[in-house]
Amino acid sequence: MNVLDAIRTRRSVRSYAPEKPIPPEVMQRMLQALRLAPSACNIQPWHFILAASDSLRQELAQAANGQTWMAEAPVTIVGCGFPDQAYKRMGGYGNSVDVDLAIALDHLTLAAVAEGLGTCWIGAFDEAKVKALLGVPQQVKVVAMTPLGYPSSPELNHPAAPEARKGEDAIFNLDRYGNPFSWQPA
């Protein structure tokens, strides 16, 4: 599957086949997708915790506002960032840690769909509870989590109808904000 096909077909999966483990060679490719992702100035201000024990996945699901379906997946990946290490001048003022982690996790979600795995971006969680469960130090930020596993049915990963997306006219401009967009290479 090429990357554009993965982008077109990737969906949030909320039902997993708990009896189907992820083979080691597939998991290794998922870890490489995270590890090889770009970050601002290549600082790589991240750390990923793979929660694989059933009881820990259940507790993480509870810390994620009771999204118990998350625990069906054989692993929950927790993306942690180091704000003190991240690039601090994005746009002249911002810290890159959230963007860097988002890029890495997005690489994972696309690599996962190419392998027939499902993911779901989890941003609704109690960070203090997640930190306590995983022993994450205070200065480290839990940015996001995702379950990772095989969908309970294949159509959950590749539904027939794509989600509605805004049209090009609504999200692109050429040269200046507000200018109509029409791409015609020189």
C-alpha positions as CSV (number, residue, x, y, z in Angstrom):
1,M,0.0,0.0,0.0
2,N,1.4,3.4,-0.9
3,V,1.3,6.2,1.6
4,L,-1.5,8.1,-0.2
5,D,-3.7,5.0,-0.1
6,A,-2.9,4.7,3.7
7,I,-4.0,8.3,4.2
8,R,-7.2,7.8,2.2
9,T,-8.2,4.6,4.0
10,R,-7.1,5.2,7.6
11,R,-9.9,5.4,10.0
12,S,-10.2,5.5,13.8
13,V,-10.8,2.0,15.0
14,R,-12.8,1.5,18.2
15,S,-13.3,-2.3,18.1
16,Y,-10.3,-4.7,18.2
17,A,-9.8,-8.4,18.0
18,P,-8.2,-9.1,21.4
19,E,-7.4,-12.7,20.5
20,K,-5.2,-11.7,17.5
21,P,-1.7,-10.7,18.7
22,I,0.6,-8.5,16.7
23,P,3.5,-10.5,15.2
24,P,7.0,-9.4,16.4
25,E,8.1,-8.4,12.9
26,V,5.0,-6.3,12.4
27,M,5.5,-4.6,15.8
28,Q,9.1,-3.9,14.9
29,R,7.9,-2.0,11.8
30,M,5.5,0.0,14.0
31,L,8.3,0.9,16.3
32,Q,10.5,2.0,13.4
33,A,7.7,4.2,12.1
34,L,7.8,6.0,15.5
35,R,11.5,6.1,15.7
36,L,12.2,7.4,12.2
37,A,9.6,10.2,12.3
38,P,11.0,13.7,11.8
39,S,11.1,16.3,14.5
40,A,12.1,19.9,14.8
41,C,15.9,20.2,14.5
42,N,15.9,16.4,14.7
43,I,15.8,16.7,18.5
44,Q,13.4,13.7,18.9
45,P,12.0,15.0,22.2
46,W,10.0,11.8,22.8
47,H,9.6,8.6,24.6
48,F,7.0,5.9,23.9
49,I,5.5,3.5,26.5
50,L,4.0,0.3,25.1
51,A,1.4,-0.8,27.6
52,A,0.8,-4.5,26.9
53,S,-0.5,-6.0,30.2
54,D,-4.2,-6.5,30.3
55,S,-4.7,-4.8,33.6
56,L,-2.6,-1.8,32.7
57,R,-4.5,-1.3,29.4
58,Q,-7.8,-1.5,31.4
59,E,-6.5,1.2,33.8
60,L,-5.4,3.4,30.9
61,A,-8.8,3.1,29.3
62,Q,-10.4,4.2,32.6
63,A,-7.9,7.2,32.7
64,A,-9.0,8.0,29.1
65,N,-12.5,9.0,30.3
66,G,-13.7,5.4,30.5
67,Q,-13.1,4.5,26.9
68,T,-13.0,0.8,27.8
69,W,-12.9,-0.4,24.1
70,M,-9.3,0.8,24.0
71,A,-8.2,-2.2,26.2
72,E,-9.4,-4.6,23.5
73,A,-6.2,-3.9,21.5
74,P,-3.2,-5.9,22.6
75,V,-1.1,-2.7,23.1
76,T,-1.7,0.9,23.9
77,I,1.1,3.2,22.9
78,V,1.5,6.3,25.0
79,G,3.4,9.2,23.4
80,C,5.4,11.2,26.0
81,G,7.3,14.4,25.2
82,F,10.2,16.3,26.8
83,P,9.1,20.0,26.5
84,D,12.4,21.2,28.0
85,Q,14.4,19.4,25.2
86,A,12.1,20.3,22.3
87,Y,12.7,23.2,19.9
88,K,11.4,26.3,21.6
89,R,11.1,28.8,18.7
90,M,8.5,27.4,16.4
91,G,6.9,30.4,14.7
92,G,9.3,32.5,16.9
93,Y,7.6,31.6,20.2
94,G,6.3,28.0,20.4
95,N,7.5,24.7,21.7
96,S,7.6,21.9,19.2
97,V,6.9,19.0,21.6
98,D,3.2,18.5,20.7
99,V,3.9,18.8,16.9
100,D,6.8,16.4,17.1
101,L,4.8,13.8,18.9
102,A,1.9,14.2,16.6
103,I,4.1,13.6,13.6
104,A,5.6,10.4,15.1
105,L,2.1,9.1,16.1
106,D,0.8,9.9,12.7
107,H,3.6,8.0,11.1
108,L,2.5,5.1,13.3
109,T,-1.1,5.3,12.3
110,L,-0.2,5.2,8.6
111,A,2.2,2.4,9.0
112,A,-0.4,0.5,11.0
113,V,-3.1,0.8,8.3
114,A,-0.6,-0.5,5.7
115,E,-0.2,-3.6,7.9
116,G,-3.9,-4.1,8.5
117,L,-3.8,-2.8,12.0
118,G,-6.1,-0.2,13.6
119,T,-5.4,2.8,15.7
120,C,-7.4,5.6,17.3
121,W,-5.9,8.9,18.4
122,I,-6.7,9.4,22.1
123,G,-6.4,12.9,23.4
124,A,-9.2,12.7,26.0
125,F,-7.4,11.5,29.1
126,D,-6.4,12.6,32.6
127,E,-2.7,13.2,32.3
128,A,-2.1,13.0,36.0
129,K,-3.7,9.5,36.2
130,V,-1.8,8.3,33.1
131,K,1.5,9.6,34.6
132,A,0.8,7.8,37.9
133,L,-0.1,4.5,36.2
134,L,3.1,4.6,34.1
135,G,5.5,6.3,36.4
136,V,6.0,9.2,34.0
137,P,8.1,12.0,35.6
138,Q,6.5,15.4,36.3
139,Q,8.6,17.2,33.7
140,V,7.5,14.8,30.9
141,K,4.3,15.5,29.0
142,V,1.9,12.8,28.0
143,V,0.8,14.1,24.6
144,A,-1.5,11.4,23.2
145,M,-2.2,7.6,23.2
146,T,-3.4,5.1,20.7
147,P,-4.5,1.5,20.9
148,L,-2.8,-0.7,18.3
149,G,-4.2,-3.9,17.2
150,Y,-6.2,-5.7,14.5
151,P,-9.7,-4.4,14.0
152,S,-12.5,-6.8,15.1
153,S,-13.6,-6.8,11.4
154,P,-11.7,-5.7,8.3
155,E,-14.3,-3.1,7.2
156,L,-13.6,-1.1,10.4
157,N,-10.1,-0.2,9.1
158,H,-11.3,0.5,5.5
159,P,-15.0,1.6,5.5
160,A,-16.7,1.9,2.2
161,A,-17.6,5.6,2.4
162,P,-14.8,8.1,3.3
163,E,-15.5,10.7,5.9
164,A,-16.7,14.0,4.6
165,R,-13.8,16.4,3.9
166,K,-13.8,20.1,3.2
167,G,-13.2,21.0,-0.5
168,E,-10.0,22.4,-1.8
169,D,-11.5,25.9,-2.2
170,A,-12.2,25.9,1.6
171,I,-8.7,25.1,2.8
172,F,-6.2,26.2,0.1
173,N,-5.1,29.6,-1.1
174,L,-2.4,30.6,-3.6
175,D,0.3,33.1,-2.7
176,R,-1.9,35.0,-0.1
177,Y,-4.5,34.3,2.4
178,G,-7.9,34.7,0.7
179,N,-6.6,34.3,-2.9
180,P,-8.5,31.6,-4.8
181,F,-6.5,28.4,-5.3
182,S,-5.8,26.9,-8.7
183,W,-2.6,24.9,-9.1
184,Q,-1.0,25.3,-12.5
185,P,2.6,24.4,-12.4
186,A,4.9,26.7,-14.4
